[in-house]
Amino acid sequence: MIRLAHIVDNYAAELIAQHGHRLLPSQLAALSAFRICRSSMSHKIQLACDDCQEQSYLPHSCGHRHCPHCQAHESQRWIDQQLQKLIPGNYFMVTFTLPAQFRKLAWQHQRVMYDLITRSAWETVSTFSRNDRKLRGTTGAVTVLHTHNRRLDYHPHVHLVMPSAAFDNKWRLWRNKDGGYLFDHKALARVFRAKMLAGIKQAGLKLPRQYPEKWVVDCKAVGSGQKALVYLGRYLYRGVLPEKNIVANRDGNVTFRYQNSETRKMETRTLSGVAFLRLILQHILPKGYRRARNFGFLHPNSKLIPLVQLIKRVVLPPPQPRPVIRCKCCGGVMKIVRTRIKIFTHRLRTLASNREMAT
């Protein structure tokens, strides 16, 4: 497998020389983190086995949320948290896409525009839920912002995973909407468009000269919602491209594979090493910005879901346990003794240990 750290090590200097003045501080920080991830330059973790007293050292992961080599546990923990909030009924994934004419504006004002896309999408489905004849109440949704398509081009859009259910706070009623239909996607697009345009004007940003009258919103049934949440969780913390999809790094070019969204067939894309890194870096979110948010009765502060699960007798899937590290000598479970051990400290201890063995 070709690691992103190796590609960064090969082409980062050339990238900075050519485009360093255009790179944001968050992008430079990501480059630095990717380069040392689990390398000889990273801090060490000290492990010890309770059975045979064997000790070993492992390099730290960089911990960057966009690193494809890290955050597997964080992704799984987020998935487990969302699965613990599942309720009986049909779930839908609603995708709100920003037209191409607004992508430059979104790139120049990322915090404002990303927040506006997410909130406009939630306010749109919330309005439809309150006005729907069968729901007539407040719904809940898990929103995840994506800035890329399958080819890794800049393509901001928001996915909402939501149940076809709502709570009427006035009458204290829980209502479900049966069937494979939630809301009209064309009507959703019109309301989303109006909210986005109003929000952009209110933020004091300049609208593009031309933009389409019809925007794109997709609304499709996703069954119990479990598979949709797992799908979104995979791309939440581990970057936009799994390292297993990087298939070649030779002659100054990098090739990666992706699934064509129309044909469902795997295709490849080849770019220069510098262009590939720029493609990856354009999807680094601003520092502190949360890609995933929960709204309505799925908000972390809401007390409604446990009550509904109790009444409906919902059986929740157990959380996935964190993988353990096995001892190479006896196969026992190794425990973490110390973390963030500096490189020179680890090297001195290793030298001292080698000298003791020699004598």
Summary of the structure (lengths in Angstrom):
residues: 359
radius of gyration: 24.0
end to end distance: 40.2
largest distance: 83.7
contacts: 1038
relative contact order: 0.20
helix: 38%
strand: 24%
